[in-house]
Amino acid sequence: MFRLVHPEEVWGTVVVIDLRSAIHSELVLESVRDEIVVYLHEVDRLFSTYKPESEISALRTGQLAIRDASLVVQEIWRLCMEAREYTGGAFDAWAARGGFDPSGYVKGWAADRSLDLARKAGIEHVQINAGGDLSLLGGSAQNEPWKIGIRHPDDEQAIAQVVTINDGAIATSGTYERGAHIIDPATDLPALGARSATVVGPDGGVADALATALVVAGRDGAHWFVELSDYSAWVVDRHGDQTWAIGPAFS
């Protein structure tokens, strides 16, 4: 089994690419790694809210209309609209300070697209860890699922929950690392629904948006998972260590 692990600084975080294969050489893994790295920086070029030359910055300042944006930016605009709808507005990329900010969707979405590059190359076991949002393929080895620990909100060394998964995505949002950075669109104040929310499901962008929205809505967001039955959530309430879960991943 060949394995390549590469951390790439991009998007203001570190994206860790973990590629494992029993049939492809280390040279193939390196080639796939290089392709993913190029893609990650292309995403940053288009979607960064910090780069004044990005399309998102141009949208935020009114220099670019969405109808004139690239097709991939238009796609993310549409997907963010859908996320706003199925979360009842708890996820709202247009409510961000400074204007449209799809960061709470793009990170998980781009991790999925990065994983797809490895999948197309025939890599059997892949983990893309985009600053805590994970896209996973094939388990950690043959017949061995990925075992992903969710950290305790108050102690980065403590694991509060473990998710076992072969293929899919995991996204976690919370207030414990970057403070009150998640804003409630209804009040324009720091979100008070939950301290931490982890969502597991087939799509990284949707999982990312749901995790952010649950920090806003807390238990009021549980009903979303009736229709989104392929997704699961594990949430730490705003006060104390009380938790709740919904969906097959935590049953």
FIMITOR-201729 format. One record per residue (C-alpha): residue number from 1; x, y, z. Coordinates in steps of 0.001 Angstrom, whole numbers, plus 500000, padded with zeros to 6 digits. Example, Ala and Ser with C-alpha at 12.3 -4.5 7.8 and 13.67 -1.06 7.14 Angstrom:
% residues 2
<lumgu><num>1</num><x>512300</x><y>495500</y><z>507800</z></lumgu>
<lumgu><num>2</num><x>513670</x><y>498940</y><z>507140</z></lumgu>
% end
This chain:
% residues 251
<lumgu><num>1</num><x>500000</x><y>500000</y><z>500000</z></lumgu>
<lumgu><num>2</num><x>501462</x><y>503332</y><z>498892</z></lumgu>
<lumgu><num>3</num><x>500449</x><y>506401</y><z>500863</z></lumgu>
<lumgu><num>4</num><x>500969</x><y>510107</y><z>500277</z></lumgu>
<lumgu><num>5</num><x>499973</x><y>512801</y><z>502800</z></lumgu>
<lumgu><num>6</num><x>500327</x><y>516433</y><z>501782</z></lumgu>
<lumgu><num>7</num><x>499267</x><y>519586</y><z>503707</z></lumgu>
<lumgu><num>8</num><x>498543</x><y>522583</y><z>501492</z></lumgu>
<lumgu><num>9</num><x>498085</x><y>526098</y><z>502860</z></lumgu>
<lumgu><num>10</num><x>495145</x><y>527623</y><z>501011</z></lumgu>
<lumgu><num>11</num><x>491793</x><y>529327</y><z>501755</z></lumgu>
<lumgu><num>12</num><x>493258</x><y>530703</y><z>504999</z></lumgu>
<lumgu><num>13</num><x>493532</x><y>527181</y><z>506383</z></lumgu>
<lumgu><num>14</num><x>495398</x><y>523933</y><z>505715</z></lumgu>
<lumgu><num>15</num><x>493930</x><y>521320</y><z>503385</z></lumgu>
<lumgu><num>16</num><x>495391</x><y>517867</y><z>504035</z></lumgu>
<lumgu><num>17</num><x>495379</x><y>515488</y><z>501065</z></lumgu>
<lumgu><num>18</num><x>495655</x><y>511819</y><z>502074</z></lumgu>
<lumgu><num>19</num><x>495941</x><y>509363</y><z>499161</z></lumgu>
<lumgu><num>20</num><x>496347</x><y>505582</y><z>499572</z></lumgu>
<lumgu><num>21</num><x>496556</x><y>502907</y><z>496895</z></lumgu>
<lumgu><num>22</num><x>497462</x><y>499257</y><z>496598</z></lumgu>
<lumgu><num>23</num><x>497595</x><y>499380</y><z>492789</z></lumgu>
<lumgu><num>24</num><x>499060</x><y>502776</y><z>491897</z></lumgu>
<lumgu><num>25</num><x>502657</x><y>503840</y><z>492397</z></lumgu>
<lumgu><num>26</num><x>503910</x><y>506728</y><z>494458</z></lumgu>
<lumgu><num>27</num><x>504524</x><y>508641</y><z>491213</z></lumgu>
<lumgu><num>28</num><x>500834</x><y>508362</y><z>490345</z></lumgu>
<lumgu><num>29</num><x>499866</x><y>509583</y><z>493811</z></lumgu>
<lumgu><num>30</num><x>502195</x><y>512546</y><z>493430</z></lumgu>
<lumgu><num>31</num><x>500664</x><y>513410</y><z>490056</z></lumgu>
<lumgu><num>32</num><x>497150</x><y>513313</y><z>491537</z></lumgu>
<lumgu><num>33</num><x>498325</x><y>515382</y><z>494502</z></lumgu>
<lumgu><num>34</num><x>499694</x><y>518034</y><z>492144</z></lumgu>
<lumgu><num>35</num><x>496410</x><y>518148</y><z>490211</z></lumgu>
<lumgu><num>36</num><x>494437</x><y>518624</y><z>493425</z></lumgu>
<lumgu><num>37</num><x>496760</x><y>521389</y><z>494633</z></lumgu>
<lumgu><num>38</num><x>496303</x><y>523315</y><z>491372</z></lumgu>
<lumgu><num>39</num><x>492532</x><y>522937</y><z>491731</z></lumgu>
<lumgu><num>40</num><x>492524</x><y>524156</y><z>495344</z></lumgu>
<lumgu><num>41</num><x>494295</x><y>527366</y><z>494355</z></lumgu>
<lumgu><num>42</num><x>491919</x><y>527856</y><z>491425</z></lumgu>
<lumgu><num>43</num><x>489019</x><y>527692</y><z>493886</z></lumgu>
<lumgu><num>44</num><x>490795</x><y>530267</y><z>496059</z></lumgu>
<lumgu><num>45</num><x>491328</x><y>532517</y><z>493038</z></lumgu>
<lumgu><num>46</num><x>487611</x><y>532479</y><z>492231</z></lumgu>
<lumgu><num>47</num><x>485975</x><y>532373</y><z>495653</z></lumgu>
<lumgu><num>48</num><x>488241</x><y>534178</y><z>498115</z></lumgu>
<lumgu><num>49</num><x>486607</x><y>537056</y><z>499965</z></lumgu>
<lumgu><num>50</num><x>490099</x><y>538371</y><z>500817</z></lumgu>
<lumgu><num>51</num><x>491532</x><y>538630</y><z>497299</z></lumgu>
<lumgu><num>52</num><x>490248</x><y>541830</y><z>495640</z></lumgu>
<lumgu><num>53</num><x>490677</x><y>540242</y><z>492198</z></lumgu>
<lumgu><num>54</num><x>488417</x><y>537247</y><z>492914</z></lumgu>
<lumgu><num>55</num><x>484981</x><y>536964</y><z>491326</z></lumgu>
<lumgu><num>56</num><x>483376</x><y>536824</y><z>494773</z></lumgu>
<lumgu><num>57</num><x>485040</x><y>540100</y><z>495754</z></lumgu>
<lumgu><num>58</num><x>483790</x><y>541636</y><z>492509</z></lumgu>
<lumgu><num>59</num><x>480254</x><y>540419</y><z>493265</z></lumgu>
<lumgu><num>60</num><x>480464</x><y>541817</y><z>496790</z></lumgu>
<lumgu><num>61</num><x>481505</x><y>545269</y><z>495556</z></lumgu>
<lumgu><num>62</num><x>479012</x><y>545360</y><z>492706</z></lumgu>
<lumgu><num>63</num><x>481708</x><y>545301</y><z>490017</z></lumgu>
<lumgu><num>64</num><x>480354</x><y>542003</y><z>488678</z></lumgu>
<lumgu><num>65</num><x>476779</x><y>540841</y><z>488159</z></lumgu>
<lumgu><num>66</num><x>476029</x><y>537178</y><z>488787</z></lumgu>
<lumgu><num>67</num><x>474808</x><y>536756</y><z>485196</z></lumgu>
<lumgu><num>68</num><x>478302</x><y>537724</y><z>484011</z></lumgu>
<lumgu><num>69</num><x>480169</x><y>535484</y><z>486478</z></lumgu>
<lumgu><num>70</num><x>481815</x><y>532210</y><z>485496</z></lumgu>
<lumgu><num>71</num><x>479571</x><y>529162</y><z>485312</z></lumgu>
<lumgu><num>72</num><x>481034</x><y>527607</y><z>488447</z></lumgu>
<lumgu><num>73</num><x>480380</x><y>530779</y><z>490475</z></lumgu>
<lumgu><num>74</num><x>476831</x><y>530838</y><z>489123</z></lumgu>
<lumgu><num>75</num><x>476468</x><y>527203</y><z>490218</z></lumgu>
<lumgu><num>76</num><x>477574</x><y>528016</y><z>493777</z></lumgu>
<lumgu><num>77</num><x>475173</x><y>530992</y><z>493817</z></lumgu>
<lumgu><num>78</num><x>472323</x><y>528594</y><z>492925</z></lumgu>
<lumgu><num>79</num><x>473411</x><y>525974</y><z>495460</z></lumgu>
<lumgu><num>80</num><x>473573</x><y>528622</y><z>498196</z></lumgu>
<lumgu><num>81</num><x>470036</x><y>529685</y><z>497291</z></lumgu>
<lumgu><num>82</num><x>468898</x><y>526079</y><z>497697</z></lumgu>
<lumgu><num>83</num><x>470693</x><y>525839</y><z>501058</z></lumgu>
<lumgu><num>84</num><x>468991</x><y>529017</y><z>502239</z></lumgu>
<lumgu><num>85</num><x>465648</x><y>527449</y><z>501337</z></lumgu>
<lumgu><num>86</num><x>466086</x><y>524055</y><z>503030</z></lumgu>
<lumgu><num>87</num><x>467468</x><y>525656</y><z>506192</z></lumgu>
<lumgu><num>88</num><x>464690</x><y>528222</y><z>506405</z></lumgu>
<lumgu><num>89</num><x>467216</x><y>531047</y><z>506084</z></lumgu>
<lumgu><num>90</num><x>469523</x><y>529856</y><z>508879</z></lumgu>
<lumgu><num>91</num><x>472203</x><y>529508</y><z>506202</z></lumgu>
<lumgu><num>92</num><x>472212</x><y>532676</y><z>504133</z></lumgu>
<lumgu><num>93</num><x>475281</x><y>533534</y><z>502084</z></lumgu>
<lumgu><num>94</num><x>473775</x><y>536947</y><z>501277</z></lumgu>
<lumgu><num>95</num><x>473427</x><y>537940</y><z>504943</z></lumgu>
<lumgu><num>96</num><x>477186</x><y>537918</y><z>505494</z></lumgu>
<lumgu><num>97</num><x>478800</x><y>541196</y><z>506436</z></lumgu>
<lumgu><num>98</num><x>480220</x><y>542745</y><z>503305</z></lumgu>
<lumgu><num>99</num><x>477881</x><y>540931</y><z>500949</z></lumgu>
<lumgu><num>100</num><x>477611</x><y>537514</y><z>499321</z></lumgu>
<lumgu><num>101</num><x>479980</x><y>535056</y><z>501008</z></lumgu>
<lumgu><num>102</num><x>479644</x><y>531372</y><z>499999</z></lumgu>
<lumgu><num>103</num><x>482563</x><y>530227</y><z>502174</z></lumgu>
<lumgu><num>104</num><x>480234</x><y>528156</y><z>504371</z></lumgu>
<lumgu><num>105</num><x>479321</x><y>526080</y><z>501327</z></lumgu>
<lumgu><num>106</num><x>482398</x><y>526194</y><z>499097</z></lumgu>
<lumgu><num>107</num><x>484837</x><y>524518</y><z>501489</z></lumgu>
<lumgu><num>108</num><x>482899</x><y>521251</y><z>501636</z></lumgu>
<lumgu><num>109</num><x>481929</x><y>521492</y><z>497964</z></lumgu>
<lumgu><num>110</num><x>485542</x><y>521968</y><z>496858</z></lumgu>
<lumgu><num>111</num><x>486741</x><y>519117</y><z>499085</z></lumgu>
<lumgu><num>112</num><x>484289</x><y>516875</y><z>497213</z></lumgu>
<lumgu><num>113</num><x>485553</x><y>518102</y><z>493830</z></lumgu>
<lumgu><num>114</num><x>489135</x><y>517464</y><z>494964</z></lumgu>
<lumgu><num>115</num><x>488223</x><y>513930</y><z>495973</z></lumgu>
<lumgu><num>116</num><x>486601</x><y>513419</y><z>492556</z></lumgu>
<lumgu><num>117</num><x>489945</x><y>514130</y><z>490889</z></lumgu>
<lumgu><num>118</num><x>491497</x><y>511279</y><z>492878</z></lumgu>
<lumgu><num>119</num><x>488520</x><y>509015</y><z>492198</z></lumgu>
<lumgu><num>120</num><x>488828</x><y>509568</y><z>488431</z></lumgu>
<lumgu><num>121</num><x>492487</x><y>508601</y><z>488653</z></lumgu>
<lumgu><num>122</num><x>491502</x><y>505304</y><z>490283</z></lumgu>
<lumgu><num>123</num><x>492870</x><y>506016</y><z>493764</z></lumgu>
<lumgu><num>124</num><x>491032</x><y>503641</y><z>496103</z></lumgu>
<lumgu><num>125</num><x>491328</x><y>505372</y><z>499486</z></lumgu>
<lumgu><num>126</num><x>491117</x><y>509164</y><z>499784</z></lumgu>
<lumgu><num>127</num><x>490658</x><y>511686</y><z>502566</z></lumgu>
<lumgu><num>128</num><x>490506</x><y>515416</y><z>501882</z></lumgu>
<lumgu><num>129</num><x>490524</x><y>517380</y><z>505140</z></lumgu>
<lumgu><num>130</num><x>489683</x><y>520984</y><z>504345</z></lumgu>
<lumgu><num>131</num><x>490225</x><y>522664</y><z>507683</z></lumgu>
<lumgu><num>132</num><x>487940</x><y>520183</y><z>509454</z></lumgu>
<lumgu><num>133</num><x>485507</x><y>519531</y><z>506587</z></lumgu>
<lumgu><num>134</num><x>486245</x><y>516058</y><z>505282</z></lumgu>
<lumgu><num>135</num><x>485466</x><y>514257</y><z>502037</z></lumgu>
<lumgu><num>136</num><x>486124</x><y>510516</y><z>502210</z></lumgu>
<lumgu><num>137</num><x>486400</x><y>507619</y><z>499779</z></lumgu>
<lumgu><num>138</num><x>486942</x><y>503896</y><z>500156</z></lumgu>
<lumgu><num>139</num><x>487706</x><y>503651</y><z>503844</z></lumgu>
<lumgu><num>140</num><x>491210</x><y>503971</y><z>505280</z></lumgu>
<lumgu><num>141</num><x>492171</x><y>500600</y><z>503758</z></lumgu>
<lumgu><num>142</num><x>490472</x><y>497561</y><z>502251</z></lumgu>
<lumgu><num>143</num><x>487543</x><y>496561</y><z>504492</z></lumgu>
<lumgu><num>144</num><x>488532</x><y>499243</y><z>507021</z></lumgu>
<lumgu><num>145</num><x>486265</x><y>502313</y><z>507298</z></lumgu>
<lumgu><num>146</num><x>487496</x><y>505768</y><z>508132</z></lumgu>
<lumgu><num>147</num><x>487121</x><y>506501</y><z>511849</z></lumgu>
<lumgu><num>148</num><x>486762</x><y>510245</y><z>512361</z></lumgu>
<lumgu><num>149</num><x>486896</x><y>511781</y><z>515817</z></lumgu>
<lumgu><num>150</num><x>484850</x><y>514877</y><z>516629</z></lumgu>
<lumgu><num>151</num><x>486631</x><y>517050</y><z>519165</z></lumgu>
<lumgu><num>152</num><x>485102</x><y>518261</y><z>522391</z></lumgu>
<lumgu><num>153</num><x>484124</x><y>521956</y><z>522163</z></lumgu>
<lumgu><num>154</num><x>486179</x><y>522860</y><z>525235</z></lumgu>
<lumgu><num>155</num><x>489200</x><y>520583</y><z>524769</z></lumgu>
<lumgu><num>156</num><x>490937</x><y>520104</y><z>521437</z></lumgu>
<lumgu><num>157</num><x>492681</x><y>517010</y><z>522819</z></lumgu>
<lumgu><num>158</num><x>489416</x><y>515269</y><z>523784</z></lumgu>
<lumgu><num>159</num><x>487291</x><y>513253</y><z>521352</z></lumgu>
<lumgu><num>160</num><x>483596</x><y>513625</y><z>522114</z></lumgu>
<lumgu><num>161</num><x>482192</x><y>511413</y><z>519346</z></lumgu>
<lumgu><num>162</num><x>483476</x><y>509066</y><z>516639</z></lumgu>
<lumgu><num>163</num><x>481987</x><y>508633</y><z>513163</z></lumgu>
<lumgu><num>164</num><x>482645</x><y>505457</y><z>511180</z></lumgu>
<lumgu><num>165</num><x>482278</x><y>505946</y><z>507428</z></lumgu>
<lumgu><num>166</num><x>483556</x><y>504558</y><z>504133</z></lumgu>
<lumgu><num>167</num><x>482343</x><y>507150</y><z>501616</z></lumgu>
<lumgu><num>168</num><x>480813</x><y>510569</y><z>502128</z></lumgu>
<lumgu><num>169</num><x>481425</x><y>513892</y><z>503810</z></lumgu>
<lumgu><num>170</num><x>481665</x><y>515244</y><z>507346</z></lumgu>
<lumgu><num>171</num><x>481475</x><y>518947</y><z>508207</z></lumgu>
<lumgu><num>172</num><x>481770</x><y>520593</y><z>511617</z></lumgu>
<lumgu><num>173</num><x>480971</x><y>524170</y><z>512578</z></lumgu>
<lumgu><num>174</num><x>481275</x><y>525755</y><z>515979</z></lumgu>
<lumgu><num>175</num><x>482245</x><y>528756</y><z>518052</z></lumgu>
<lumgu><num>176</num><x>485163</x><y>527186</y><z>519902</z></lumgu>
<lumgu><num>177</num><x>488000</x><y>527881</y><z>517455</z></lumgu>
<lumgu><num>178</num><x>487290</x><y>531209</y><z>515773</z></lumgu>
<lumgu><num>179</num><x>484962</x><y>532658</y><z>518374</z></lumgu>
<lumgu><num>180</num><x>481579</x><y>534057</y><z>517411</z></lumgu>
<lumgu><num>181</num><x>482269</x><y>534081</y><z>513657</z></lumgu>
<lumgu><num>182</num><x>478923</x><y>532530</y><z>512672</z></lumgu>
<lumgu><num>183</num><x>476248</x><y>535200</y><z>512410</z></lumgu>
<lumgu><num>184</num><x>472515</x><y>534628</y><z>512760</z></lumgu>
<lumgu><num>185</num><x>471037</x><y>536076</y><z>509541</z></lumgu>
<lumgu><num>186</num><x>467816</x><y>536992</y><z>511354</z></lumgu>
<lumgu><num>187</num><x>469509</x><y>539196</y><z>513945</z></lumgu>
<lumgu><num>188</num><x>472935</x><y>540041</y><z>512478</z></lumgu>
<lumgu><num>189</num><x>474329</x><y>538957</y><z>515865</z></lumgu>
<lumgu><num>190</num><x>476503</x><y>535954</y><z>516826</z></lumgu>
<lumgu><num>191</num><x>474639</x><y>532663</y><z>516481</z></lumgu>
<lumgu><num>192</num><x>473252</x><y>531205</y><z>519701</z></lumgu>
<lumgu><num>193</num><x>471661</x><y>527938</y><z>518587</z></lumgu>
<lumgu><num>194</num><x>474522</x><y>525543</y><z>519344</z></lumgu>
<lumgu><num>195</num><x>478162</x><y>525471</y><z>520363</z></lumgu>
<lumgu><num>196</num><x>479085</x><y>522871</y><z>517793</z></lumgu>
<lumgu><num>197</num><x>477374</x><y>520954</y><z>515001</z></lumgu>
<lumgu><num>198</num><x>478672</x><y>518059</y><z>512911</z></lumgu>
<lumgu><num>199</num><x>476822</x><y>516838</y><z>509827</z></lumgu>
<lumgu><num>200</num><x>477483</x><y>513614</y><z>507928</z></lumgu>
<lumgu><num>201</num><x>476113</x><y>512977</y><z>504445</z></lumgu>
<lumgu><num>202</num><x>476819</x><y>512303</y><z>500786</z></lumgu>
<lumgu><num>203</num><x>477549</x><y>515897</y><z>499696</z></lumgu>
<lumgu><num>204</num><x>480235</x><y>518044</y><z>501319</z></lumgu>
<lumgu><num>205</num><x>478729</x><y>521394</y><z>500365</z></lumgu>
<lumgu><num>206</num><x>475326</x><y>520500</y><z>501774</z></lumgu>
<lumgu><num>207</num><x>476921</x><y>519089</y><z>504948</z></lumgu>
<lumgu><num>208</num><x>478964</x><y>522284</y><z>505348</z></lumgu>
<lumgu><num>209</num><x>475897</x><y>524508</y><z>504978</z></lumgu>
<lumgu><num>210</num><x>473809</x><y>522376</y><z>507349</z></lumgu>
<lumgu><num>211</num><x>476497</x><y>522405</y><z>510037</z></lumgu>
<lumgu><num>212</num><x>476714</x><y>526198</y><z>509860</z></lumgu>
<lumgu><num>213</num><x>472930</x><y>526510</y><z>509923</z></lumgu>
<lumgu><num>214</num><x>472611</x><y>524245</y><z>512979</z></lumgu>
<lumgu><num>215</num><x>474912</x><y>526538</y><z>514965</z></lumgu>
<lumgu><num>216</num><x>472355</x><y>529247</y><z>514171</z></lumgu>
<lumgu><num>217</num><x>469140</x><y>527249</y><z>514669</z></lumgu>
<lumgu><num>218</num><x>470101</x><y>524591</y><z>517234</z></lumgu>
<lumgu><num>219</num><x>467307</x><y>522118</y><z>517937</z></lumgu>
<lumgu><num>220</num><x>464934</x><y>524120</y><z>515755</z></lumgu>
<lumgu><num>221</num><x>466860</x><y>522728</y><z>512778</z></lumgu>
<lumgu><num>222</num><x>466226</x><y>519067</y><z>513576</z></lumgu>
<lumgu><num>223</num><x>463198</x><y>518938</y><z>511276</z></lumgu>
<lumgu><num>224</num><x>465405</x><y>519634</y><z>508221</z></lumgu>
<lumgu><num>225</num><x>466648</x><y>516065</y><z>508465</z></lumgu>
<lumgu><num>226</num><x>463198</x><y>514605</y><z>507866</z></lumgu>
<lumgu><num>227</num><x>463426</x><y>515545</y><z>504186</z></lumgu>
<lumgu><num>228</num><x>467237</x><y>515407</y><z>504054</z></lumgu>
<lumgu><num>229</num><x>467161</x><y>511814</y><z>505254</z></lumgu>
<lumgu><num>230</num><x>470605</x><y>510962</y><z>503821</z></lumgu>
<lumgu><num>231</num><x>472163</x><y>513387</y><z>506314</z></lumgu>
<lumgu><num>232</num><x>472837</x><y>513023</y><z>510032</z></lumgu>
<lumgu><num>233</num><x>473714</x><y>515549</y><z>512721</z></lumgu>
<lumgu><num>234</num><x>475403</x><y>515499</y><z>516109</z></lumgu>
<lumgu><num>235</num><x>475047</x><y>518780</y><z>517991</z></lumgu>
<lumgu><num>236</num><x>476362</x><y>520229</y><z>521261</z></lumgu>
<lumgu><num>237</num><x>473793</x><y>522577</y><z>522787</z></lumgu>
<lumgu><num>238</num><x>474619</x><y>526208</y><z>523461</z></lumgu>
<lumgu><num>239</num><x>474809</x><y>525753</y><z>527230</z></lumgu>
<lumgu><num>240</num><x>476579</x><y>522872</y><z>528982</z></lumgu>
<lumgu><num>241</num><x>477563</x><y>519534</y><z>527434</z></lumgu>
<lumgu><num>242</num><x>474105</x><y>518301</y><z>526502</z></lumgu>
<lumgu><num>243</num><x>474044</x><y>516835</y><z>522995</z></lumgu>
<lumgu><num>244</num><x>471480</x><y>515571</y><z>520545</z></lumgu>
<lumgu><num>245</num><x>471699</x><y>513561</y><z>517343</z></lumgu>
<lumgu><num>246</num><x>469516</x><y>512694</y><z>514388</z></lumgu>
<lumgu><num>247</num><x>470007</x><y>510459</y><z>511350</z></lumgu>
<lumgu><num>248</num><x>471504</x><y>507069</y><z>510536</z></lumgu>
<lumgu><num>249</num><x>475171</x><y>507949</y><z>511139</z></lumgu>
<lumgu><num>250</num><x>474513</x><y>508461</y><z>514856</z></lumgu>
<lumgu><num>251</num><x>471789</x><y>505864</y><z>515459</z></lumgu>
% end
